[in-house]
Amino acid sequence: MADQVRASHILLMYAGSARSTATRSKDEAKALIGQLRAQLAAGADFADLARQHSDCPSSRSGGDLGTFGRGQMVGPFEDAAFSLEVGGTSDVVETDFGYHLIRRTG
């Protein structure tokens, strides 16, 4: 089992999620993240979608979060990232920060 992974993500926050300044509702965020997941399944570029839609500052770098180890991310995010094969993309993952799509890059 890997001690560290490298991953990128797309984060959609909503009004009331942790550290959020977003004005979209939770339902709107869930619908949009589902649309983004469908676009990825159809071959859209992950980094391009992250730059266009992610509410995380990592959006500027195509969603790249760099390398991290266990205990550095919130539980559901960490579990998803560590369970992916390199190049794999998660289903929608919900955390206190909002909805994520995660791609393991290393």
MOVENTA-V378167 format. One record per pair of residues at least 24 apart in sequence whose ideal C-beta (glycine too) atoms are under 6 Angstrom apart, sorted by the first residue. I is the first residue (numbers start at 1). J is the second residue. Records with the same first field share a line. If there is no record, write none. Layout:
I->J ; J
This chain:
3->69
4->67 ; 69
5->81 ; 82 ; 104
6->67 ; 105 ; 106
7->65 ; 81 ; 102 ; 104
8->63 ; 64 ; 103 ; 105
9->63 ; 100 ; 102
10->49 ; 50 ; 54 ; 63 ; 101
11->54 ; 55 ; 56 ; 98 ; 100
12->98 ; 99
13->55 ; 98
14->98
17->97 ; 98
18->96 ; 97
22->55
29->98 ; 99
33->92 ; 99
37->101
40->89
46->103
